């Protein structure tokens, strides 16, 4: 069974540009989460989808970040326009419908120059 | 926001030694989790704790959910080179949405053969 896959693994962009990160959860997992780890700091929750609905987006930093999960399958996280402080590793995780273990992807490393 | 204080930040040990790391918080958690992240990978769940005082083992790993529900520790016995990685504690607050985990900053473990 395929795990959580994320694309790209690494993206380098300039300040002001736009980047879109993609996450494919484990098949059958209704819950999808985005987390972010800024260098040297803790992994922080961004938001939680249940199928296509945003269950909790309390961790989204600001309106430059837009997450979507059309159709309840894969999800995208767009940063527009990117700022220097957006650099970090963005993790996606998914879990079974009811209180299941979170399975993390390998992360997408974003570097904003 | 809520914080988990994880210590130590890093450890350099000899193969065969035992390791201990812990997390504390001023907040009460309903769930404590311990993850390990290998280089280039996402965090993988090692142990989950759901009740105050609970002591759980997974092979050479042992973790406990503190009685006060504000702390947890992870012990690794007889370390081996493949134990190298970053260990994260994570907790879920009472009333928090499922999957909205609060992470510590991680403990980077290096094992010398």
Interface residues (C-beta under 8 A of the other chain):
Chain A: X4 X31 X33 X35 X40 X41 X42 X43 X44 X45 X48 X55 X56 X58 X59 X91 X93 X95 X99 X101 X102 X104 X105 X106 X107
Chain B: X3 X4 X35 X40 X41 X42 X43 X44 X45 X48 X88 X90 X97 X98 X99 X100 X101 X102 X103 X104 X105 X106
